[in-house]
Structures are given as C-alpha cells and as structure tokens.
Amino acid sequence: MKKLLWFVTGISIGVLAVRQLQENPKAQELAADVSRRAKEFGAAVAEGYREREAEIASEQAK
C-alpha cells in the first residue's frame, strides 16, 4: 500500500511539473538550461572516460 502511495504521489508531481512547464515560460527556460547543463556534463564525463581508456591502452601496449 505504501508503494502505491509513493507511485501515485510521483505521478501527481509529474503532472504538476508538466503543467507548470506548459504555462510558465520561465519554467521552460529553466528546464532547457538544466537539460543543456546535464548534456554538457555527460559529454565531459564521456570524454574523460575515453581519454583515460586511451591512456590505459597505450600503457598496456608498451
């Protein structure tokens, strides 16, 4: 029963967030900014991973 309560609460919060985004231009700007920053962070992590992977591969090749 407790899980159902949390599930319904999560859906309700999601619906409210979507409504807020549809009606409020500032909320849309904030969501776009958060999305952009998350993508930049993900790209930086992926780039760092690839660089480290290349370093390890070059060390093993020696």
N, C-alpha and C positions, 0 to 999 in steps of 0.2 A: 504494500500500500504506500509505503514511504517513497519507493522508487517511482510510482505512478505520480505522486505529488510533485516530485522534482522534474519529471518529464513534462507534465502539464505546465509547471512554472517556467521551464525553459522555452517551451513553445510560445507561451504568453509573452515572455520578454522578447523573443524573436519577432513576433508580430508587432509589438510596440516599436521595436527598433526600425523595422521596415517602414512603418507608418511615419515615424519621425524623419527618416531619410527621404521619403517621398514628399513631405510637406515643408521641410526646412532646408533651404539652400546652404546654410552654414554647416548643417549636419552632413550634407552631401560633400562639401569641401573637406570636412574633417575626415570622413570615410575615405575619400580619394587620397588624402595626404597619408593616412595610416597605411593604406594599401601600397602606395608608392614606396614608403619607407620600408615596409615589410619585404617588398620585392628587391629593393636595393640591398637590404641586409642578407637576404637569401642568396643573392648573386655574389656578395662579398664572401660569404661562408663557402659557397661552391668554388669560387676562385682560389681561396686559401687552401681548400681541400685538394684541388688539382695541383697547385704549386707544391704542396707537401708531398703528394703522391709522386710527383716528378722527381723531387729531391730524394725520396727513398729509393725509387727505381734507379736513379743514377748512382747512388751509393752502393746498391747491390750489384750493379754492372761492373764496378771496379774490382 
